[in-house]
Amino acid sequence: MPQLPFIPETITVHLGAPDAAAENVTVPFLDYVANVASSEIYPTWPESAIRANMYAQISFALNRVYTEYYRTRGYDFDITNVTSNDQSYVNGRVVFDNVREIAGELFNNYIRRVGNIEPLFAQYCNGTTVTCPGLSQWGTVELANQGYTPYEILVYYYGDDIELVQNAPVRGSTESAPLYPLQVGSTGDEVRTAQIRLNRISTNFPSIPKILATDGIFAEDTEAAVRRFQEVFQISADGIIGKNTWYTIQNVYIGVKRLNDLNSEGITLNEVTQQYPGALQLGSQGDGVRNLQYFLSYLSQYYDTIPATPIDGSFGSVTEAAVRAAQSTFGITPDGVVGERTWYALTNAYLGIVSTVPREYVEGVAVPYGGIPLRIGSDSDSVRLLQEYLNVISISYPEIPGTGVTGYFGPRTQDAVIAFQRQFGLTPNGVVASVTWNRIIEVYEALYQGNRLQDGQYPGFDIGA
């Protein structure tokens, strides 16, 4: 399911019942809308009735596309042409001129409930031989003849809490499954989407544990929720979100939210993750660039072909050169732009190296970032290491509170991390990713070396007999 609704450039229609051995046709969405309207209503109807019907037809189809109703069930199409399931589409038919003209005006508009973001499952029927809780197609004619506007007709049937979204963006229709499996260490919008869905599903299936923070960081609590979800729904319980698990999560989420129902629970804006901001490239700034530079600098110690780069959060020519070198090293077109494939290659190479480093505390020895962002709810040896380092640092920096060495990232550890980030000019978000971890071990090493006596060095106090 995309993060926010869009109008697909094309839609794939199955010319039969879902399980029938029938042809699939992929057609421009605009052509589909004009075909459905020409197949279901009369061009001689009042224009207000035609427009009201077309809004309903568009919203119905977009709901199928947005929720990936059929694709989450293993089908390779978006909608059928069987009216008992979907809406009528007659392949190859001639559409009416006035219907085509209106379709060209309305195809990127749809209905939604106020406060929700998904296209309304705008159920409708002809109103004569078949009746239903939604719009009556013949009933729209009567209302139009009484002077109702298209919006007033829709309010009459769907309630006064609807609104029309106009000029929605148009883009290519793609499957929502992530490009690479999501697992411990993964971050980003797709992780947060999965976390939000799993937490909602757990309300109906309470054996699935809640994820403490739906922050887009795939930590141990997310893995536990995924693993239990897989057990409940009889999927191989590996704790990894591959394509099968992704679509099963989405299918169950659609079910518990009743998104394919006229009276659905709906999806609110705060449940929708931010869109991917774009690839990192020359001119980019911020923590994403710092993370990239950290990985490049670390990999440069193991790959002679990759130069080190300053970790300053600014994607300049030096960083671009390092990215090009890394892309050439890993067999990627060296364009200097960090898209998903380049990022995946860099992080995989980094994780392959650091996975060989024992995650245990040895005094004075700093361990590199483990590749898994640590935050509230994390429970691992890496958290134990973090707590050890912070406790040493807190001795010299009283602004940073000490914390128990438990291996669990609770509120006390979060407070210590935020205090450290503020002390050293980092974003105080309470999450330990590569930049914060690297700064922590830098400070830890400096304090350890600074406090350690060399052979014969005066300790600063008299030594008694």
Phi and psi in degrees as a GROMACS rama.xvg file:
@    title "Ramachandran Plot"
@    xaxis  label "Phi"
@    yaxis  label "Psi"
@TYPE xy
-61.8327  162.292  PRO-2
-67.567  -46.9626  GLN-3
-126.638  148.404  LEU-4
-60.9634  146.799  PRO-5
-141.827  167.232  PHE-6
-94.43  120.051  ILE-7
-72.3832  144.223  PRO-8
-63.5465  -36.5774  GLU-9
-135.008  162.786  THR-10
-137.15  139.257  ILE-11
-100.219  121.59  THR-12
-109.318  131.241  VAL-13
-92.0041  121.768  HIS-14
-86.4233  61.5698  LEU-15
166.915  -176.517  GLY-16
-63.7556  157.543  ALA-17
-51.1466  -42.5226  PRO-18
-94.2928  3.31101  ASP-19
-76.3319  146.478  ALA-20
-79.1559  78.7867  ALA-21
-123.561  166.126  ALA-22
-75.2696  147.027  GLU-23
-102.087  137.604  ASN-24
-126.405  137.022  VAL-25
-109.324  121.475  THR-26
-132.558  155.768  VAL-27
-56.6261  140.646  PRO-28
-59.9129  -38.3005  PHE-29
-59.6732  -44.4622  LEU-30
-64.1644  -36.9829  ASP-31
-62.3659  -46.3152  TYR-32
-59.9496  -45.9157  VAL-33
-64.2286  -37.4708  ALA-34
-66.5154  -47.3621  ASN-35
-60.8742  -45.8083  VAL-36
-62.4172  -41.1849  ALA-37
-68.3609  -25.5245  SER-38
-85.7815  -19.9639  SER-39
-114.223  -23.4653  GLU-40
-130.976  172.074  ILE-41
-101.147  138.662  TYR-42
-68.941  -13.9441  PRO-43
-87.2398  -4.41707  THR-44
-64.7939  157.529  TRP-45
-56.2288  144.147  PRO-46
-59.6313  -34.7479  GLU-47
-62.0936  -37.3882  SER-48
-68.9747  -42.236  ALA-49
-60.178  -46.0979  ILE-50
-64.9506  -42.3044  ARG-51
-62.0534  -44.1265  ALA-52
-62.2189  -41.3224  ASN-53
-66.8499  -38.7601  MET-54
-57.0578  -44.8501  TYR-55
-64.9253  -43.4014  ALA-56
-63.7034  -41.9401  GLN-57
-64.0642  -47.579  ILE-58
-62.5626  -41.0832  SER-59
-59.112  -49.568  PHE-60
-63.8129  -41.9452  ALA-61
-65.9303  -33.069  LEU-62
-62.5788  -40.6972  ASN-63
-62.6464  -42.5826  ARG-64
-69.5136  -46.4039  VAL-65
-62.9783  -42.6507  TYR-66
-85.0549  -4.93447  THR-67
49.9705  47.4739  GLU-68
-52.9144  -47.3153  TYR-69
-84.9818  -36.9529  TYR-70
-66.1581  -32.6192  ARG-71
-70.0516  -13.5349  THR-72
-100.08  9.87765  ARG-73
92.8098  4.53089  GLY-74
-86.6627  160.376  TYR-75
-108.241  34.8778  ASP-76
-144.202  168.379  PHE-77
-97.1323  -29.415  ASP-78
-161.44  158.04  ILE-79
-105.987  173.013  THR-80
-107.503  19.2815  ASN-81
-92.3062  120.689  VAL-82
-68.888  -20.3329  THR-83
-71.222  -19.5379  SER-84
-108.675  -41.8402  ASN-85
-136.942  -122.502  ASP-86
-139.228  161.979  GLN-87
-75.6949  129.294  SER-88
-134.664  122.456  TYR-89
-107.671  106.364  VAL-90
-62.0099  126.03  ASN-91
86.3615  1.35897  GLY-92
-71.5658  158.797  ARG-93
-87.8297  130.444  VAL-94
-94.2324  157.164  VAL-95
-76.1381  142.072  PHE-96
-60.6267  -45.6209  ASP-97
-69.8618  -32.015  ASN-98
-67.6082  -42.1985  VAL-99
-61.187  -40.7158  ARG-100
-64.3181  -44.1356  GLU-101
-67.3247  -38.4467  ILE-102
-59.9728  -40.1326  ALA-103
-62.4007  -25.9905  GLY-104
-85.3294  -32.8765  GLU-105
-107.037  -9.13561  LEU-106
-61.4549  -21.9865  PHE-107
-106.751  29.6245  ASN-108
-120.897  150.295  ASN-109
-155.783  170.481  TYR-110
-98.6179  143.757  ILE-111
-147.358  161.326  ARG-112
-75.5738  144.382  ARG-113
-60.7358  128.644  VAL-114
94.9008  -15.3347  GLY-115
-107.3  163.461  ASN-116
-114.74  -17.5704  ILE-117
-79.5576  148.06  GLU-118
-58.361  136.731  PRO-119
-62.7982  136.946  LEU-120
-75.3564  83.5859  PHE-121
-80.6332  77.8503  ALA-122
-61.8939  140.725  GLN-123
-154.24  164.589  TYR-124
-152.966  174.407  CYS-125
-72.7871  -22.0386  ASN-126
84.4651  -0.825071  GLY-127
-116.124  -73.4776  THR-128
-76.5138  -23.8456  THR-129
-133.441  131.998  VAL-130
-119.225  157.821  THR-131
-158.124  171.872  CYS-132
-69.1635  -15.5159  PRO-133
-95.3012  -141.276  GLY-134
-74.8913  139.654  LEU-135
-99.2209  118.057  SER-136
-62.9249  -45.8124  GLN-137
-70.3265  -28.1507  TRP-138
-64.8682  -29.0365  GLY-139
-66.0928  -30.099  THR-140
-65.5921  -44.7062  VAL-141
-62.3886  -42.9862  GLU-142
-66.892  -39.3544  LEU-143
-63.4608  -38.9881  ALA-144
-66.6943  -21.4038  ASN-145
-86.455  -0.681918  GLN-146
98.699  7.00483  GLY-147
-66.3799  141.103  TYR-148
-79.8444  165.979  THR-149
-55.9243  -43.2846  PRO-150
-65.0159  -41.3536  TYR-151
-64.948  -34.7611  GLU-152
-64.286  -43.4867  ILE-153
-65.164  -40.5772  LEU-154
-61.9944  -39.614  VAL-155
-55.7757  -40.6493  TYR-156
-93.9857  -33.5889  TYR-157
-108.738  -4.9679  TYR-158
102.012  164.18  GLY-159
-87.93  10.0518  ASP-160
-103.458  26.2683  ASP-161
-105.178  160.02  ILE-162
-144.472  159.069  GLU-163
-101.986  124.715  LEU-164
-90.0303  127.343  VAL-165
-117.151  146.02  GLN-166
56.2542  46.1275  ASN-167
-64.4093  149.979  ALA-168
-65.4399  147.925  PRO-169
-110.523  130.777  VAL-170
-153.89  170.764  ARG-171
-60.8125  140.306  GLY-172
-81.6683  121.374  SER-173
-129.941  155.249  THR-174
-70.1016  150.642  GLU-175
-88.0766  -12.5423  SER-176
-58.0345  139.379  ALA-177
-62.3832  151.874  PRO-178
-62.9752  -37.4698  LEU-179
-125.624  153.036  TYR-180
-58.135  144.225  PRO-181
-95.267  132.554  LEU-182
-153.662  178.906  GLN-183
-52.1505  125.678  VAL-184
105.972  -20.7871  GLY-185
-70.8972  149.212  SER-186
-139.451  163.36  THR-187
123.59  -176.651  GLY-188
-60.513  -38.6299  ASP-189
-66.1124  -36.975  GLU-190
-64.0518  -45.6309  VAL-191
-63.9888  -39.0725  ARG-192
-57.8849  -46.8907  THR-193
-63.0679  -40.2438  ALA-194
-62.547  -44.7253  GLN-195
-60.9986  -43.989  ILE-196
-66.1725  -44.0427  ARG-197
-63.1036  -40.7892  LEU-198
-63.4563  -38.9309  ASN-199
-68.063  -42.1912  ARG-200
-61.3966  -36.5142  ILE-201
-64.5225  -19.489  SER-202
-64.8652  -37.3294  THR-203
-87.8099  -23.843  ASN-204
-126.675  79.5109  PHE-205
-64.9645  -10.8695  PRO-206
-73.0679  -14.134  SER-207
-82.0101  118.098  ILE-208
-68.1735  147.972  PRO-209
-70.1526  146.153  LYS-210
-92.0037  125.577  ILE-211
-63.6464  -39.3387  LEU-212
-136.088  118.291  ALA-213
-86.9834  72.719  THR-214
-112.353  8.71743  ASP-215
80.4175  13.3393  GLY-216
-112.526  118.603  ILE-217
-84.4573  89.8297  PHE-218
-106.294  -168.369  ALA-219
-63.2579  -34.8632  GLU-220
-69.5557  -33.8659  ASP-221
-67.1148  -42.3962  THR-222
-59.8126  -41.6489  GLU-223
-63.5165  -40.782  ALA-224
-66.6597  -41.3416  ALA-225
-63.5463  -44.9547  VAL-226
-62.4773  -43.113  ARG-227
-68.7626  -38.5377  ARG-228
-57.7529  -45.119  PHE-229
-62.3055  -38.7668  GLN-230
-64.8455  -43.812  GLU-231
-62.6973  -39.9117  VAL-232
-104.355  20.9911  PHE-233
55.8216  49.6143  GLN-234
-112.478  151.654  ILE-235
-51.8178  117.191  SER-236
-85.1729  77.051  ALA-237
-104.122  -2.61277  ASP-238
74.1315  11.5514  GLY-239
-114.144  137.702  ILE-240
-95.1912  93.8231  ILE-241
-91.9538  -169.389  GLY-242
-61.6034  -43.3643  LYS-243
-63.9651  -46.402  ASN-244
-66.0291  -39.9969  THR-245
-56.6939  -50.0226  TRP-246
-74.1153  -28.3671  TYR-247
-67.8506  -42.5818  THR-248
-57.7116  -46.5256  ILE-249
-64.5324  -41.0386  GLN-250
-63.5113  -43.9132  ASN-251
-67.3466  -40.4672  VAL-252
-59.921  -45.3574  TYR-253
-58.4469  -40.5117  ILE-254
-65.7582  -47.7644  GLY-255
-71.5785  -26.9677  VAL-256
-88.0015  -9.46713  LYS-257
55.4072  44.1605  ARG-258
-69.4458  -21.0082  LEU-259
-99.4154  41.7117  ASN-260
-138.005  143.67  ASP-261
-58.1519  -35.4185  LEU-262
-107.218  57.725  ASN-263
-74.4315  161.907  SER-264
-67.5371  -31.5469  GLU-265
84.349  163.013  GLY-266
-116.589  122.221  ILE-267
-88.5499  163.26  THR-268
-61.6105  -34.6018  LEU-269
-73.0352  -6.66474  ASN-270
-90.4304  -5.99283  GLU-271
-99.7955  129.374  VAL-272
-76.8145  160.052  THR-273
-67.5403  149.281  GLN-274
-69.5722  150.634  GLN-275
-56.4478  125.793  TYR-276
-72.565  -9.78049  PRO-277
114.943  163.531  GLY-278
-67.057  154.452  ALA-279
-82.1581  132.655  LEU-280
-157.384  -179.898  GLN-281
-50.2164  123.369  LEU-282
101.32  -14.9399  GLY-283
-66.3284  151.725  SER-284
-136.204  157.74  GLN-285
114.781  -170.602  GLY-286
-65.0542  -32.6355  ASP-287
-60.2498  -39.6652  GLY-288
-68.4314  -39.7161  VAL-289
-61.0518  -42.7471  ARG-290
-60.5406  -44.9513  ASN-291
-58.0048  -47.5201  LEU-292
-64.4644  -34.4037  GLN-293
-62.5145  -48.3425  TYR-294
-61.3929  -44.2168  PHE-295
-61.4572  -44.8363  LEU-296
-64.8049  -38.7915  SER-297
-67.8871  -44.6622  TYR-298
-64.7355  -27.8321  LEU-299
-62.9569  -21.8526  SER-300
-74.0357  -17.2858  GLN-301
-115.661  -19.1934  TYR-302
-119.724  113.919  TYR-303
-63.7608  -21.2448  ASP-304
-80.8296  -11.1805  THR-305
-109.874  116.507  ILE-306
-78.2285  153.269  PRO-307
-72.5369  158.044  ALA-308
-138.561  145.123  THR-309
-59.8454  145.9  PRO-310
-99.0444  80.0207  ILE-311
-120.727  0.591451  ASP-312
77.6205  9.4296  GLY-313
-119.731  120.124  SER-314
-85.0748  89.6901  PHE-315
-104.705  -163.802  GLY-316
-66.9409  -31.806  SER-317
-67.3549  -44.5822  VAL-318
-63.8991  -41.5057  THR-319
-60.4347  -41.4904  GLU-320
-63.8965  -39.5717  ALA-321
-66.5631  -38.3487  ALA-322
-64.6405  -45.0828  VAL-323
-59.9652  -41.7471  ARG-324
-64.3751  -42.1228  ALA-325
-65.178  -41.3257  ALA-326
-61.1833  -42.9476  GLN-327
-63.2531  -39.0259  SER-328
-62.1138  -38.4144  THR-329
-100.771  15.2325  PHE-330
73.0703  31.7063  GLY-331
-112.478  145.454  ILE-332
-53.9749  120.642  THR-333
-80.325  75.6085  PRO-334
-96.6876  -4.46536  ASP-335
77.2819  5.8772  GLY-336
-108.3  130.659  VAL-337
-95.1092  94.3454  VAL-338
-94.3421  -168.11  GLY-339
-61.2206  -41.9021  GLU-340
-64.9861  -43.2687  ARG-341
-65.9165  -44.4986  THR-342
-59.7291  -43.3764  TRP-343
-63.2323  -41.4546  TYR-344
-64.6974  -43.2557  ALA-345
-64.6689  -48.2306  LEU-346
-68.3813  -35.3972  THR-347
-64.1116  -43.0837  ASN-348
-63.3374  -42.5032  ALA-349
-62.6771  -48.1797  TYR-350
-63.6309  -34.3314  LEU-351
-61.9821  -33.0853  GLY-352
-78.3957  -51.1862  ILE-353
-72.4942  -17.9521  VAL-354
-65.3888  -17.4466  SER-355
-86.5669  -7.46649  THR-356
-88.247  123.944  VAL-357
-60.8108  136.623  PRO-358
-96.2853  65.779  ARG-359
-136.95  153.011  GLU-360
-82.16  123.949  TYR-361
-126.078  122.356  VAL-362
-52.685  126.951  GLU-363
84.52  -8.86179  GLY-364
-106.407  116.838  VAL-365
-92.0054  135.874  ALA-366
-101.162  136.474  VAL-367
-65.619  161.949  PRO-368
-53.0744  132.396  TYR-369
-81.1396  -1.37601  GLY-370
88.778  -5.74573  GLY-371
-115.324  113.658  ILE-372
-57.5076  136.117  PRO-373
-105.09  135.128  LEU-374
-159.731  -178.847  ARG-375
-49.5806  127.407  ILE-376
100.731  -17.2494  GLY-377
-66.4645  145.96  SER-378
-146.199  99.5123  ASP-379
-165.158  172.23  SER-380
-65.2669  -30.0007  ASP-381
-64.7033  -35.267  SER-382
-66.4759  -40.3166  VAL-383
-60.2205  -43.0563  ARG-384
-60.4703  -46.6539  LEU-385
-55.3054  -45.3889  LEU-386
-65.2791  -38.7885  GLN-387
-61.2752  -47.0409  GLU-388
-63.4055  -43.9285  TYR-389
-64.4963  -36.587  LEU-390
-65.2976  -39.1496  ASN-391
-64.7327  -43.2256  VAL-392
-65.2138  -36.6391  ILE-393
-64.3766  -21.8928  SER-394
-64.785  -38.9716  ILE-395
-91.3191  -19.4842  SER-396
-124.258  90.0534  TYR-397
-62.9603  -16.8148  PRO-398
-67.8324  -18.7778  GLU-399
-100.141  113.779  ILE-400
-71.9658  149.134  PRO-401
-75.1482  166.186  GLY-402
-145.842  151.62  THR-403
-64.8929  148.39  GLY-404
-94.8139  86.071  VAL-405
-114.834  -18.719  THR-406
84.6925  -3.75119  GLY-407
-109.178  131.146  TYR-408
-89.8789  91.3164  PHE-409
-104.283  -167.589  GLY-410
-59.7279  -36.6332  PRO-411
-65.8188  -41.25  ARG-412
-66.3787  -40.2623  THR-413
-61.2591  -42.8577  GLN-414
-60.5274  -40.8232  ASP-415
-66.1265  -40.6921  ALA-416
-64.6508  -45.208  VAL-417
-62.83  -41.8201  ILE-418
-61.8103  -42.0227  ALA-419
-62.387  -46.0736  PHE-420
-61.0517  -40.6481  GLN-421
-66.9193  -40.8273  ARG-422
-61.588  -35.0105  GLN-423
-113.493  23.0364  PHE-424
70.5905  28.7709  GLY-425
-102.32  163.115  LEU-426
-61.9974  117.176  THR-427
-80.3897  70.6681  PRO-428
-103.516  -3.41489  ASN-429
74.8732  9.56322  GLY-430
-110.507  133.285  VAL-431
-103.813  96.7557  VAL-432
-104.702  -163.301  ALA-433
-59.6581  -41.4507  SER-434
-65.3932  -48.5897  VAL-435
-65.788  -43.117  THR-436
-59.6212  -45.9533  TRP-437
-60.7639  -40.6366  ASN-438
-68.355  -37.9055  ARG-439
-61.6958  -46.6362  ILE-440
-71.5758  -28.668  ILE-441
-63.1517  -47.4022  GLU-442
-66.219  -42.2401  VAL-443
-59.0617  -47.9645  TYR-444
-63.9922  -41.6035  GLU-445
-63.2591  -42.8629  ALA-446
-67.2864  -40.7096  LEU-447
-64.3128  -46.2239  TYR-448
-67.5597  -36.4564  GLN-449
-69.9464  -28.7476  GLY-450
-94.4079  -5.81334  ASN-451
-87.7867  129.69  ARG-452
-77.5739  135.401  LEU-453
-85.0573  164.034  GLN-454
-56.8118  124.389  ASP-455
83.6801  0.643843  GLY-456
-77.966  137.837  GLN-457
-64.5316  126.963  TYR-458
-78.287  -7.00379  PRO-459
94.6077  4.36948  GLY-460
-154.795  159.438  PHE-461
-72.2396  136.413  ASP-462
-92.0321  118.352  ILE-463
-73.2608  166.566  GLY-464
